[in-house]
Amino acid sequence: MFDGDDDDDDQKESFARDQSLQIRQSLFKIDMFGDEQKEETSESFARERLEMEMKDINDNPPTHISYGPVDSDDLFNWKGTITGALDSPYEGGIFYLSLHFPLDYPFNPPIVNFITKVYHPCIDEKDGRIDMDILYEKWSPALTVEKLMLSIASFLSHPDVTNANANGNYIAQIYLNDMKTFRENARKWTFQYAMS
């Protein structure tokens, strides 16, 4: 072998190591900034989706629900209202809810709580948390705020007490075992908290 060949091989090896190092550094930078970019993209997508949903409610407002941002500068915190359904113990009540959207909405559900106290087998009387499967494991990005609010309005009058009963909710026990008392208590709370 010629001496020059060894130098060429060394240079090739050195060049290959440098290239490998540059590629690894580039990949590290992509990985390092990738999450941030993904977060910005998710937040941007969430903003666009929420703006579109706001436009939809302004164009076609539903009759017994309403919702929108609490502050025009914060698109991720909304307030909603539901009017109690006719022929239910909630009739005539106006129920307020808070909706907090994650930055990756609609891929994850908003956190929704009743602000107004509600006597209900699936709504926590202390913090207003709603025990409803579409807010957790059955959430789908196809759901819109309008569909969610309509579902909650329906759920208010027609609860699924399966999980509430399993969690030992005392109101669920009354709902299952003494409907008359449940309706009386729900009506009292509606007068006390949702009609004042």
Rosetta silent file (secondary structure, phi, psi, omega in degrees, C-alpha in Angstrom):
SEQUENCE: MFDGDDDDDDQKESFARDQSLQIRQSLFKIDMFGDEQKEETSESFARERLEMEMKDINDNPPTHISYGPVDSDDLFNWKGTITGALDSPYEGGIFYLSLHFPLDYPFNPPIVNFITKVYHPCIDEKDGRIDMDILYEKWSPALTVEKLMLSIASFLSHPDVTNANANGNYIAQIYLNDMKTFRENARKWTFQYAMS
SCORE:     score description
SCORE:     0.000 S_00000001
   1 L     0.000  149.542  177.551    0.000    0.000    0.000 S_00000001
   2 L   -86.324  151.610  178.310    1.036    3.522   -0.616 S_00000001
   3 H   -60.561  -34.139 -179.369    1.429    5.984    2.220 S_00000001
   4 H   -63.662  -32.888  179.823   -1.102    8.247    0.526 S_00000001
   5 H   -64.682  -38.931  178.558   -3.771    5.535    0.726 S_00000001
   6 H   -63.503  -40.741  178.529   -3.523    5.442    4.519 S_00000001
   7 H   -63.854  -41.553  178.232   -3.954    9.195    4.667 S_00000001
   8 H   -61.627  -43.764  179.900   -6.986    8.964    2.381 S_00000001
   9 H   -63.014  -42.087  178.694   -8.510    6.263    4.568 S_00000001
  10 H   -63.186  -41.798  179.452   -7.874    8.323    7.690 S_00000001
  11 H   -64.648  -41.100  178.953   -9.408   11.357    6.060 S_00000001
  12 H   -63.173  -43.193  178.951  -12.434    9.327    4.960 S_00000001
  13 H   -63.265  -44.248  179.518  -12.860    7.937    8.482 S_00000001
  14 H   -62.562  -43.210  179.108  -12.515   11.377    9.997 S_00000001
  15 H   -62.739  -43.703 -179.798  -14.996   12.802    7.483 S_00000001
  16 H   -63.559  -41.485  177.544  -17.462    9.969    8.221 S_00000001
  17 H   -63.075  -43.489  179.112  -17.152   10.563   11.999 S_00000001
  18 H   -61.908  -44.212  179.592  -17.734   14.305   11.499 S_00000001
  19 H   -62.010  -44.274 -179.593  -20.759   13.613    9.288 S_00000001
  20 H   -61.712  -42.742  178.837  -22.139   11.147   11.843 S_00000001
  21 H   -63.993  -43.750  179.068  -21.648   13.672   14.625 S_00000001
  22 H   -62.648  -40.890  178.997  -23.349   16.432   12.603 S_00000001
  23 H   -63.849  -45.390  179.089  -26.295   14.162   11.825 S_00000001
  24 H   -62.127  -40.578  178.180  -26.653   13.203   15.496 S_00000001
  25 H   -64.600  -40.404  178.390  -26.502   16.875   16.513 S_00000001
  26 H   -63.993  -44.070  178.973  -29.129   17.764   13.909 S_00000001
  27 H   -62.881  -39.452  177.758  -31.382   14.962   15.093 S_00000001
  28 H   -61.973  -43.734  179.526  -30.899   16.117   18.682 S_00000001
  29 H   -63.646  -42.839  178.852  -31.871   19.659   17.691 S_00000001
  30 H   -61.795  -45.800  179.843  -34.929   18.402   15.824 S_00000001
  31 H   -64.656  -41.869 -177.822  -35.906   16.256   18.794 S_00000001
  32 H   -63.779  -41.694 -178.145  -35.142   19.077   21.206 S_00000001
  33 H   -94.934  -11.130 -177.971  -37.249   21.618   19.309 S_00000001
  34 H   -60.808  -45.025 -179.592  -39.719   19.123   17.900 S_00000001
  35 H   -63.025  -40.751  179.482  -41.862   19.009   21.044 S_00000001
  36 H   -63.623  -43.349  178.432  -41.954   22.784   21.203 S_00000001
  37 H   -64.635  -41.452  178.480  -42.954   22.959   17.558 S_00000001
  38 H   -60.879  -42.250  179.592  -45.574   20.253   18.109 S_00000001
  39 H   -61.592  -45.078  178.667  -46.913   22.226   21.073 S_00000001
  40 H   -62.918  -41.265  179.464  -47.118   25.406   18.983 S_00000001
  41 H   -65.215  -43.873  178.879  -48.821   23.491   16.173 S_00000001
  42 H   -62.194  -45.819 -179.454  -51.293   21.885   18.612 S_00000001
  43 H   -63.583  -40.518  178.942  -52.063   25.223   20.247 S_00000001
  44 H   -63.027  -43.490  178.908  -52.486   26.857   16.852 S_00000001
  45 H   -64.158  -42.618  179.320  -54.819   24.067   15.749 S_00000001
  46 H   -61.053  -43.053  178.536  -56.780   24.338   19.017 S_00000001
  47 H   -59.788  -47.459 -179.579  -57.153   28.104   18.520 S_00000001
  48 H   -60.517  -43.346 -178.842  -58.415   27.652   14.971 S_00000001
  49 H   -64.253  -45.536 -179.749  -60.872   24.985   16.071 S_00000001
  50 H   -65.417  -38.980  176.650  -62.200   27.096   18.962 S_00000001
  51 H   -62.728  -41.119  178.265  -62.524   30.167   16.724 S_00000001
  52 H   -63.388  -41.661 -179.281  -64.472   28.077   14.204 S_00000001
  53 H   -68.635  -34.278  174.752  -66.769   26.789   16.960 S_00000001
  54 H   -64.272  -42.216  178.934  -67.354   30.345   18.218 S_00000001
  55 H   -61.625  -42.047 -179.958  -68.295   31.410   14.707 S_00000001
  56 H   -60.070  -43.891 -179.013  -70.722   28.476   14.467 S_00000001
  57 H   -69.565  -32.217  177.689  -72.576   29.444   17.651 S_00000001
  58 H   -70.047  -35.549  179.592  -72.760   33.063   16.513 S_00000001
  59 H   -75.411  -37.402 -176.186  -74.149   32.000   13.119 S_00000001
  60 L  -136.214   74.354 -176.414  -76.591   29.390   14.505 S_00000001
  61 L   -69.025  130.382  175.982  -77.224   29.922   18.221 S_00000001
  62 L   -70.850  164.893 -172.778  -78.920   26.984   19.957 S_00000001
  63 L   -84.532  -38.912 -172.802  -82.006   27.698   22.057 S_00000001
  64 L  -116.717   15.282  172.889  -81.275   26.328   25.540 S_00000001
  65 E  -138.093  156.139  170.691  -77.481   26.469   25.768 S_00000001
  66 E  -151.045  158.874 -178.850  -74.867   29.153   25.292 S_00000001
  67 E  -166.453  158.098  177.810  -71.102   29.306   25.633 S_00000001
  68 E   170.597  170.420 -179.109  -68.109   31.418   24.813 S_00000001
  69 E   -61.751  142.622  176.378  -64.807   32.772   26.125 S_00000001
  70 E   -68.631  -37.881 -177.031  -64.852   34.471   29.511 S_00000001
  71 E  -134.680  135.154 -177.368  -62.317   36.996   28.225 S_00000001
  72 L   -63.625  -19.175  178.741  -61.630   37.857   24.585 S_00000001
  73 L   -85.049  -11.590 -176.837  -57.884   37.594   25.289 S_00000001
  74 E  -125.927   99.536 -176.438  -58.128   33.991   26.542 S_00000001
  75 E   -78.199   -7.403 -173.758  -59.605   31.574   24.052 S_00000001
  76 E  -101.145   -1.860  177.258  -59.030   28.541   26.303 S_00000001
  77 E  -124.429  114.743 -175.783  -61.327   29.462   29.234 S_00000001
  78 E  -119.954  163.810  172.269  -65.044   29.589   28.522 S_00000001
  79 E  -124.112  139.922  178.903  -68.268   29.901   30.430 S_00000001
  80 E  -126.653  159.317  173.928  -71.395   28.062   29.410 S_00000001
  81 E  -132.625  145.392  175.777  -75.046   28.142   30.407 S_00000001
  82 E  -129.765  133.300  174.428  -77.716   25.502   30.256 S_00000001
  83 E   -92.223  130.545  179.881  -81.419   26.143   30.773 S_00000001
  84 L   -59.025  140.552 -176.117  -83.131   23.387   32.749 S_00000001
  85 L   -71.254  148.832  174.769  -85.411   21.203   30.641 S_00000001
  86 L   -59.519  150.034  178.262  -89.189   21.411   30.800 S_00000001
  87 L    58.346   26.421  173.669  -90.916   18.814   32.993 S_00000001
  88 L  -123.679  163.290  177.775  -87.710   18.149   34.914 S_00000001
  89 L   -66.054   -8.872 -178.872  -86.819   19.235   38.448 S_00000001
  90 L   -97.397    0.028 -177.611  -84.364   21.651   36.789 S_00000001
  91 L   -54.387  133.500  178.214  -87.044   23.497   34.789 S_00000001
  92 L    85.698   -9.952 -179.724  -86.621   27.277   34.897 S_00000001
  93 L   -85.791  148.943  173.170  -83.080   27.095   36.256 S_00000001
  94 E  -112.753  118.342 -175.229  -80.069   28.687   34.607 S_00000001
  95 E  -110.854  126.240 -179.111  -76.973   26.571   35.229 S_00000001
  96 E   -98.756  142.258  179.307  -73.488   27.979   34.702 S_00000001
  97 E  -130.439  153.370  170.661  -70.491   25.878   33.738 S_00000001
  98 E  -108.217  139.500  178.492  -66.771   26.501   33.326 S_00000001
  99 E  -126.689  119.054  178.955  -64.981   24.988   30.348 S_00000001
 100 E  -115.942  116.350 -175.766  -61.177   24.893   30.305 S_00000001
 101 L   -93.182  134.121  175.489  -59.684   23.708   27.025 S_00000001
 102 L   -73.955  161.281 -179.257  -56.273   22.031   26.872 S_00000001
 103 L   -66.193  -17.405  178.531  -53.727   23.317   24.353 S_00000001
 104 L  -104.476   22.285  172.836  -54.167   20.081   22.403 S_00000001
 105 L   -61.198  138.483   11.294  -57.958   20.406   22.075 S_00000001
 106 L   -95.301   11.439 -177.394  -59.809   18.663   20.370 S_00000001
 107 L   -73.527  -19.829  171.852  -57.511   15.682   20.837 S_00000001
 108 L  -130.455  149.484 -174.070  -58.168   15.847   24.576 S_00000001
 109 L   -75.522  158.946  171.751  -61.420   16.950   26.209 S_00000001
 110 L   -72.700  159.784  171.222  -62.023   20.200   28.026 S_00000001
 111 E   -91.036  120.517 -175.680  -62.354   20.173   31.803 S_00000001
 112 E  -121.803  128.976  177.202  -65.987   21.021   32.459 S_00000001
 113 E  -134.636  146.716  170.696  -67.501   21.780   35.848 S_00000001
 114 E   -75.581  132.346  172.843  -70.826   23.164   36.969 S_00000001
 115 L   -85.767  -40.573  177.161  -70.383   26.516   38.695 S_00000001
 116 L   -74.182  134.368  176.490  -74.018   26.466   39.810 S_00000001
 117 L   -66.132  136.213 -177.459  -74.712   23.931   42.560 S_00000001
 118 L  -134.473  131.483  173.775  -76.809   21.078   41.190 S_00000001
 119 L   -86.848  101.992 -171.702  -78.535   18.246   43.032 S_00000001
 120 L  -153.385  143.168 -177.646  -77.703   15.448   40.616 S_00000001
 121 L   -69.151  -15.879 -175.909  -76.484   11.849   40.891 S_00000001
 122 L  -122.028   15.851  178.253  -73.560   12.432   38.500 S_00000001
 123 E  -125.750  123.354 -178.147  -72.423   15.935   39.433 S_00000001
 124 L   -65.154  125.386 -176.262  -70.188   16.449   42.441 S_00000001
 125 L   -71.791  -16.246 -179.571  -71.966   18.808   44.820 S_00000001
 126 L   -88.262  -50.440 -174.555  -68.672   20.294   46.072 S_00000001
 127 L  -114.571    0.490  176.756  -66.716   21.085   42.893 S_00000001
 128 L    75.118   10.561  179.347  -69.305   20.591   40.127 S_00000001
 129 E   -63.378  138.048 -176.880  -67.294   17.829   38.425 S_00000001
 130 E  -102.417  124.126  179.346  -69.421   15.905   35.932 S_00000001
 131 L   -92.089   81.418 -173.807  -69.173   12.117   35.938 S_00000001
 132 L  -135.755  125.432 -170.870  -69.876   11.657   32.234 S_00000001
 133 H   -58.391  -31.527 -178.550  -67.945    9.246   30.006 S_00000001
 134 H   -72.921  -10.170  174.389  -67.543   11.602   27.025 S_00000001
 135 H   -89.387   -2.117 -177.247  -65.531   13.941   29.242 S_00000001
 136 L  -134.588 -108.233 -171.585  -63.071   11.153   29.924 S_00000001
 137 L   -69.738  -21.507 -179.140  -62.544    7.774   28.262 S_00000001
 138 L  -102.419   15.152  177.328  -65.182    8.188   25.538 S_00000001
 139 L   -62.695  143.953  175.871  -64.018   11.614   24.373 S_00000001
 140 L  -135.395  137.539  175.822  -63.696   11.989   20.610 S_00000001
 141 L   -59.945  -16.398  178.465  -62.092   14.845   18.647 S_00000001
 142 L   -73.066  -18.397  178.401  -65.224   14.759   16.493 S_00000001
 143 L   -72.263  139.008  176.318  -67.212   16.243   19.391 S_00000001
 144 L  -105.896  170.822  176.728  -67.698   19.989   19.282 S_00000001
 145 H   -61.182  -41.224  179.656  -68.443   22.326   22.174 S_00000001
 146 H   -60.648  -47.681  179.744  -72.047   22.520   20.972 S_00000001
 147 H   -62.973  -38.936  178.570  -72.449   18.725   20.930 S_00000001
 148 H   -63.605  -47.611 -179.638  -70.795   18.505   24.339 S_00000001
 149 H   -64.107  -39.506  176.894  -73.055   21.178   25.845 S_00000001
 150 H   -64.816  -37.936  177.264  -76.163   19.561   24.328 S_00000001
 151 H   -64.746  -41.884  178.835  -75.058   16.218   25.776 S_00000001
 152 H   -66.022  -40.300  178.086  -74.585   17.763   29.213 S_00000001
 153 H   -60.931  -42.548  177.943  -78.014   19.435   28.974 S_00000001
 154 H   -67.467  -40.969 -179.341  -79.585   16.078   28.143 S_00000001
 155 H   -63.817  -31.413  178.775  -77.529   14.348   30.843 S_00000001
 156 H   -58.219  -43.389 -178.479  -78.821   16.843   33.398 S_00000001
 157 H   -90.298  -21.698 -176.264  -82.367   15.489   32.960 S_00000001
 158 L  -132.810   73.758 -175.388  -81.466   11.902   32.020 S_00000001
 159 L   -73.928  153.226  170.358  -78.418   10.803   34.027 S_00000001
 160 L  -101.678  103.067 -173.164  -76.566    7.524   33.649 S_00000001
 161 L   -87.782    6.234 -178.372  -76.118    6.549   37.281 S_00000001
 162 H   -53.690  -54.820 -178.611  -74.093    3.411   36.605 S_00000001
 163 H   -72.842  -39.091 -178.986  -70.750    4.986   37.526 S_00000001
 164 H   -61.617  -41.209  179.264  -72.166    7.358   40.135 S_00000001
 165 H   -65.546  -40.594 -179.905  -73.783    4.456   41.933 S_00000001
 166 H   -65.751  -29.705 -179.996  -70.545    2.460   41.777 S_00000001
 167 L   -84.941    3.194  176.750  -68.672    5.413   43.306 S_00000001
 168 L    76.025   23.994  179.180  -71.036    5.475   46.282 S_00000001
 169 L   -66.565  120.961 -176.519  -72.654    8.832   45.460 S_00000001
 170 H   -65.439  -30.736  178.642  -75.454    9.252   48.021 S_00000001
 171 H   -67.961  -34.066  176.508  -77.573   11.278   45.561 S_00000001
 172 H   -64.148  -37.993  177.508  -77.376    8.337   43.133 S_00000001
 173 H   -62.022  -44.018  178.955  -78.716    6.082   45.888 S_00000001
 174 H   -65.517  -43.041  179.069  -81.667    8.428   46.413 S_00000001
 175 H   -56.880  -43.531 -177.066  -82.197    8.674   42.633 S_00000001
 176 H   -76.218  -32.537 -170.781  -82.342    4.878   42.343 S_00000001
 177 H  -107.247  -18.542 -176.488  -84.374    4.155   45.479 S_00000001
 178 L  -150.970   78.220 -174.550  -86.642    7.159   46.075 S_00000001
 179 H   -61.092  -35.126 -179.915  -87.402    9.169   42.928 S_00000001
 180 H   -62.174  -47.902  178.500  -89.967   11.368   44.683 S_00000001
 181 H   -63.838  -40.319  178.378  -87.428   12.567   47.261 S_00000001
 182 H   -58.707  -49.680 -177.399  -84.812   12.995   44.550 S_00000001
 183 H   -63.222  -39.762  178.173  -87.106   15.219   42.461 S_00000001
 184 H   -62.346  -46.954 -179.741  -88.121   17.288   45.522 S_00000001
 185 H   -65.036  -42.359  179.265  -84.485   17.860   46.529 S_00000001
 186 H   -62.907  -39.127  179.652  -83.405   18.637   42.961 S_00000001
 187 H   -66.226  -42.898  178.228  -86.250   21.155   42.651 S_00000001
 188 H   -59.063  -46.350 -179.579  -85.294   22.831   45.960 S_00000001
 189 H   -64.770  -36.932  178.427  -81.683   23.189   44.843 S_00000001
 190 H   -61.896  -46.483  177.148  -82.822   24.546   41.473 S_00000001
 191 H   -61.688  -44.094 -174.853  -84.873   27.250   43.223 S_00000001
 192 H   -70.505  -41.546 -171.116  -82.089   27.984   45.693 S_00000001
 193 H  -109.694  -25.548 -172.839  -79.068   28.041   43.368 S_00000001
 194 H  -111.052    0.643 -179.054  -80.233   28.319   39.739 S_00000001
 195 L  -126.132   14.999 -178.306  -83.127   30.744   39.960 S_00000001
 196 L  -109.993    0.000    0.000  -81.732   33.481   42.178 S_00000001
